Amino acid sequence: MADLTSAAPGAEPSLDSLATSGRKVSKASLIDTALAMKDVILPTLAKGPLIRRRGMVTMAERQGMDDKAIRRMQTLRRKYGSGPLVLGIPFRPQALLLSRHDVHMVLAYSPAPFTAATREKQAALGHFEPGNVLASRGIDRGRRRQLNEETLETGCQRHSMGPHFATSVAEEMELVCEEALSKGRLDWDTFFVGWMRMVRRIVLGTAARDDSTLTDLLEGLRYRGNLAFLRPKARHRRRKLLDQLKRYVGDAAPESLAGKMAQHCQDPNQLPHHQLPQYLFAFDPGAMASFRTLALLSVHPAVRQRVAAELAQTTSEGVPQLPLLRAAYLEALRLWPTTPAILRETLEPVDWSDSRLDRGTHLIVFTPFFHRDDETLANAHTFDPDRWVDKVVRAEEGLVPFSYGPVQCPAAQFVPMVASLAMRHLLTRLTLELTEPGRLDPTRLPATLDNFTLSFSAR
Ligand code: HEM
């Protein structure tokens, strides 16, 4: 049995509190298991866990799939109570978490006794970054986490290389603005091509700016990763990707994240080239959230005016704080979380009141449910950026866009910094109006928003 007290980090309540929480583990009936699969799990997998399938995201918005999933989770909680709900799936015990208190505790007590390196995740990430921190356990995980934290300066609002990155952001976003002005329109593809040039410069250095074949190679492997165990590994292509990244680390420009990683790497087993695919691909959600933030600002003129006032006070030099623009970005990530399923696996049996979760149980934190749970969260469906000023997670309330605890995204401050610099440039240079404002009703925002089909008129 897990010693539930010794693992307690800092201010977190002891894990013993799960054993006395009054929340018990329940087992879903076969019918409820089928309904949870149909409404929650299969649509999430169909959209693509590692790379979104565009057609599925468009269909998800049209059919209100996330609204349906959230209602299903609420129905299950009413029926079974708020303890973990074990689904009736043979061979692999899977449990949905239904209480935000459990989410807080499970994330706080990761990676033990709740490991993030679940078998499903290892299979999915194994397609392109088998040695990534997220797929690692034990000592390897600790050393690789340290390297990621040192590179990304986890916890710092302004990265020490921020002023250099700000120049790359401004130059690439300026090209996006010029193209948008010439077309009179800013669409996803225009934005994303420029965003990825910016990402390659930040992650690998200026020499990689136009190396789209590298990111295309990674993209193909991510599609394979979407199917985890179900697709064989493309070993030759994986080797090609990792070899190219190894070369980038070897020749790394000092003012890139790869360069900083090379400087901090103390042990070859930290595998910098296995950490970098995550950096390249995890900027996709950064772009999605930026585009959604621009859409939110377009239909919320009062917040847009406050953001404009904030931007007017900053100079174009350096890295300004931009607390309201960052908060708007985090609110977009709350409304449309880009990691819809945070996964854990129990390394030991864990007690929940007078019930127990077996070792090897796969735990699913379905974030859209906690972020939009109007039975526990005020203003769940409206845009309220002020709730995020000076915060990146609100784990006690189940708001975990970057997860929480020792496995929390190490880029939780870095990404909002880069995104707010990019949005600052676009908002300062362009007047953007959402072309289909009817998609966003400010009194009740939809639970799915397809970023790929958003577009703005640009002047
Ligand atoms: C909007 C953009 C992003 C969001 C919402 C996001 C969110 C997350 C989430 C939810 C996790 C899972 C943590 C868990 O299982 O508890 C994670 C892990 C991670 N993210 Fe991010 N992420 C983003 C962008 C990035 C970027 C750009 C980088 C790197 C430059 C990055 C690096 C990582 C790493 C290395 C991990 C693994 C952490 C570990 O296992 O300790 N993320 N991220």
Boltz pocket constraint, residues with backbone or C-beta under 6 A from the ligand:
constraints:
  - pocket:
      binder: B
      contacts: [[A, 107], [A, 116], [A, 133], [A, 134], [A, 135], [A, 145], [A, 148], [A, 152], [A, 275], [A, 278], [A, 279], [A, 280], [A, 282], [A, 283], [A, 285], [A, 286], [A, 287], [A, 289], [A, 333], [A, 338], [A, 339], [A, 342], [A, 343], [A, 400], [A, 401], [A, 402], [A, 403], [A, 404], [A, 406], [A, 407], [A, 408], [A, 409], [A, 410], [A, 411], [A, 415]]
      max_distance: 6.0
